[in-house]
Amino acid sequence: MQKVKKAMENQKRFVLVHGICHGAWSWYKVKTLLEAAGHCVSAIDLSASGINTTRVEEIQTLKDYSKPLLDIMDSFPSDKKTILVAHSLGGVPAALAADIFPCKTAAIVFLTSAMPDTKNPPALARKAQLEAASRRLQVTTFPFPHYGKPDRSLEFSLLGTKFMAMYFHQLSPPEDEKNKKAMENKNQKRFVLVHGLCHGAWSWYKVKPILEAAGHTVTAVNLAASGINTTRLEEIQTLHDYCKPLLDVLSSADEDKVVLVAHSMGGISAAFATDIFPHKISAIVFVTSFMPDTTNPPAYVFKNMMASISEQDWLDSELGSYGRPDHPLQFALFGPKFLAKHLYQLSPVQDLELAKMLLRVNPSVTDNLAGTRSFTEEGYGSVTRIYIICGEDNVVRDDYQRWMINNFPVKEVMEIKDADHMPMFSKPQELCDLLLDIADRYA
């Protein structure tokens, strides 16, 4: 008891503030380490950052941009001060928060960050950063686009992939450089990766560089209201609305067919897209995924499984409804306890932490969302299907995965015996080995 009391006395509270174009997710490794040391850590998404759903045009002042940080500081009691840690341009919002809540701030740590003073306007710190960057890059100016009113123009920015690789992440783990093959690889295939419920394109961050390192082209899609997609839940009224980003990718694809890889609930979205664009899909790979048939409504396989899960099994997840009274729709948001016990139990703790930072409320695929018309035999049913079973999945369990395969037989069944529901985290190399084999034989 004395040890617990001492640990509580030594516990500190950290609030981590991200830099420009980033989000709370950028701290996922740091947060895990600080919490393992016994401290209380909050990583926040500033407005229009990470999974915060504010849109850039709604941000007119520094207070608007900093509101999530100001809200969390306001919620803290005054008897225990907070250590603010700010990265890059996050130094300006952190300084604003400390200026409003000095009695709640023990210290501010500026981590290679813009650091305002008390004599000049806050934006001077950013200006100084840009001047230093322009000298180093040997450019005279940065052409930032504008938004807002003509008489009060505001600037926005989005960091490019090459810029980040050269100036931001040049010493970060270069997974995508390992054993990289020439992009003129004659056997190059194109993969499109579709995430599961409440997740986003980010969930493929380990898989994408491995496939690219093998010389292939990879697109990881954010479905509507997922990842960094700015659609809001209430704007999704149909399965078409939810799948629109995937449909847009496939409609813009060139003549080369793609290998469509779907995880979890993403299987229904992938089947929907394949029914529309069967001529653009060489194969669909269902990774411990809901796999519709061509006889029943699209939501059939999901509804069947939901009927077997008790309310208690969902633990701290949020399930609810939205939409019109005459056409109610369902939503879900997985809770941290549910994630740890049922989805990520064999995955690295850092990836669980990343998920806790990036999960978003998503629509559940019900008959009201997807309709009752089954997918067609000449569309979805005509495309080669492969199923990858994950043997330690605590949500879509082994026996239910096999039931879906028996219900709608596939070309080939593969298995990763010791993978949980998130094989892209628990067994990324094994998953990629199977995907590369599938592409080699079926694409």
C-alpha angles and dihedrals in degrees: 000000000000090000091052091049091050092048090052091050091052094046114114130197119232128189113195119207119196130218133248117312091003133095145204086292090074088072097052094114095042094047091053092052095046092048090048086057089058102260132131111244133186121185110192134201111225116219115299089007132113107341095338105126097212110122121229093243089060091062110089102150141030087252090057090052093045097043097110089052093046091048094054093046090049090052094055120094116244096234095079121045126219131230108224114208115193129188126200112320088000086085091080096054089043091054090049091051091049090048091055097038106030091146090059097046119087094179143335118229112203107204108197081317142149105263117195121208129216097251105054135050114278092246091063089078090058091045090053090050091052093048091052091047093048091053091050094045092041094232127131098218145359112238100223114182119234138230136172131057121343090240093047108035119187129195130229133185141196118192114231124232095244092045091053093047092050103039110015110031102023092123097034120109103294098209090156092058096056112112089340113185125213112278089229087073104150091214093053113147130192120235126192113195121206120196130217135248116316091359132098145204086292090074089073095055093117096042099047097061092046092053091044090049087059088058101261133129114244132189119185110196130211108215116216115298089008132113109337095340106126097214113119124226095247090057090064110087102148140031087251089059091051094047097042096109090053092046090050091054093049094044090054095045119115125239094286112101119236135226104233112209116193129188127200112316087004087081091076091049090048092050090049091051092046091052088058098039107027091146090061097052123079094181142347118222115201110203108198081318140151105261116196123207131218095248105057133047115282093254094052098100092046094048091050092056094042089057089062096052118085123219089248092057090066089065108181097355119123118233121177149130138262137170132061122340090239092048109031119185129198130233136189139196118184116229124225093250092050091049093050096046104036111019110026104027093124097032126099113275090236090061090050087053091050090052092051088056098046109034115118135192108269135186116255114231104250132155090263091056099038103028125229100269109111123230114266131257092223092050118032093007093058096061124090112257128200124184125208112201118208107208099203098044107140095192109039092031126209094256093051092048088054091046090057090049091051090045092055110013119221135210093250139001120212129180142208100194100194100040123114124214089290105056090162085070105027097040109010097152093048091049092050092049089057093045092051090050090050092049091048093052105031108027 
